[in-house]
Amino acid sequence: MVAGGAYPFPAPGPPAPQTEEAPHMAETVAPPAPAAPQIETVTLGEPIKRGEQLIELLQLRKPKSGELRGLSLQDIMRADITALLQLIPRISNPPLTAIEADGLASEDLAEIGGVVRGFFMSASERKMMMAVIEEYAPKT
């Protein structure tokens, strides 16, 4: 209390009435970014022939730390060809040999590089990519 019995601020009273949030405010909350996939499938434009077998689909698994040994994360993020060609046999199913990876068509290698880069995208990068895709997707 202050001298004279007065408080230095207004006496507490009933709480101020709550106003409803404007409808447009509630719509501005973006949904969470989807989690990074652990396995992606690539359809090869030029299938790989292995004996009698024809490999048309290649599954790529998100690499674990040990599978990145000897590689630079910066090179992987830049989709450096040498780094990709070393990484592909470690994370592909069916497992490709180094010679098969070297023989990939350039467009297949580019797609694989994009998939590998996607494994390392942050949540905010994925969220931004989803927003761009949604913005430019055909409207029906």
C-alpha positions as a printed Julia matrix, in Angstrom:
140×3 Matrix{Float64}:
   0.0     0.0     0.0
   1.04    3.54   -0.66
   0.63    6.4     1.81
  -3.0     7.42    2.08
  -4.24    3.86    1.41
  -4.25    4.15   -2.4
  -2.74    1.58   -4.75
  -0.38    2.86   -7.47
  -2.5     1.04  -10.1
  -6.22    0.43  -10.55
  -7.87   -2.0    -8.16
  -8.44   -5.44   -9.59
 -11.87   -5.95  -11.05
 -13.61   -8.41  -13.29
 -11.46   -9.57  -16.21
 -11.85   -7.75  -19.49
 -14.21   -9.51  -21.88
 -12.43  -11.83  -24.3
 -12.91  -11.05  -27.96
 -13.16  -13.77  -30.55
 -10.18  -14.16  -32.83
 -10.87  -12.94  -36.32
 -11.54  -15.84  -38.71
  -8.73  -14.79  -41.03
  -6.24  -14.97  -38.16
  -7.0   -18.62  -37.46
  -6.33  -19.58  -41.09
  -2.79  -18.21  -41.09
  -1.39  -21.1   -39.07
   0.43  -23.37  -41.49
   0.25  -27.13  -41.08
   3.43  -28.81  -39.88
   5.88  -29.88  -42.55
   5.74  -33.56  -43.41
   8.49  -35.72  -41.98
  11.35  -36.64  -44.25
  10.75  -39.99  -45.9
  13.05  -42.85  -44.98
  12.77  -44.66  -48.34
  12.11  -43.24  -51.81
  11.61  -45.16  -55.04
  13.08  -43.97  -58.35
  11.85  -45.31  -61.68
  14.91  -45.53  -63.9
  14.57  -44.0   -67.34
  17.23  -46.43  -68.56
  16.88  -49.7   -66.62
  20.02  -51.54  -65.53
  20.57  -54.99  -66.99
  22.12  -57.44  -64.52
  22.42  -60.84  -66.15
  18.85  -61.91  -66.92
  17.41  -59.37  -64.45
  16.26  -55.89  -65.51
  16.31  -53.31  -62.7
  13.67  -50.68  -63.45
  12.94  -49.47  -59.91
  15.55  -48.44  -57.4
  14.74  -47.88  -53.76
  16.94  -45.41  -51.92
  17.14  -45.46  -48.14
  17.97  -42.4   -46.05
  21.66  -42.91  -45.21
  22.84  -43.58  -41.68
  25.97  -41.9   -40.33
  28.24  -44.85  -41.09
  27.13  -44.88  -44.71
  28.34  -41.3   -45.03
  31.84  -42.21  -43.85
  34.49  -40.77  -46.13
  31.99  -38.43  -47.81
  31.46  -34.72  -47.31
  27.96  -33.61  -46.35
  28.58  -30.47  -48.36
  29.34  -32.58  -51.46
  26.19  -34.63  -50.92
  24.07  -31.5   -50.47
  25.51  -30.11  -53.72
  24.76  -33.45  -55.42
  28.45  -33.83  -56.27
  28.68  -36.67  -58.78
  31.66  -38.4   -57.16
  29.97  -38.34  -53.73
  26.67  -39.61  -55.18
  28.38  -42.45  -57.05
  30.04  -43.55  -53.79
  26.81  -43.26  -51.8
  24.38  -44.98  -54.2
  25.73  -48.54  -53.7
  25.49  -48.03  -49.92
  21.82  -47.0   -49.85
  20.2   -48.62  -52.9
  17.94  -51.64  -53.05
  18.65  -53.74  -54.94
  22.22  -52.83  -54.06
  24.03  -51.5   -57.11
  27.67  -52.2   -57.71
  30.06  -49.29  -58.23
  30.22  -50.22  -61.94
  26.4   -50.18  -62.21
  26.24  -46.81  -60.44
  28.87  -45.44  -62.84
  26.71  -46.63  -65.75
  23.53  -44.82  -64.64
  21.97  -42.52  -67.22
  22.6   -38.85  -66.45
  18.88  -38.13  -65.99
  18.6   -41.05  -63.55
  21.65  -39.81  -61.63
  20.1   -36.31  -61.47
  16.84  -37.71  -60.08
  18.72  -39.82  -57.53
  20.7   -36.72  -56.52
  17.43  -34.86  -55.9
  16.09  -37.71  -53.79
  19.29  -37.88  -51.74
  19.21  -34.09  -51.25
  15.61  -34.43  -50.06
  16.72  -36.79  -47.29
  18.7   -33.9   -45.78
  16.11  -31.12  -46.07
  15.18  -29.41  -42.83
  11.55  -29.19  -41.73
  11.43  -25.54  -42.8
  12.84  -26.38  -46.25
  10.24  -29.15  -46.71
   7.51  -26.77  -45.57
   8.65  -24.14  -48.07
   8.81  -26.71  -50.88
   5.3   -27.95  -50.08
   4.01  -24.35  -50.17
   5.61  -23.75  -53.58
   4.25  -27.02  -54.95
   0.78  -26.23  -53.65
   0.91  -22.69  -55.07
   1.84  -23.86  -58.55
  -0.24  -27.04  -58.64
  -3.02  -27.01  -61.24
  -6.27  -25.73  -59.75
  -9.36  -27.77  -60.5
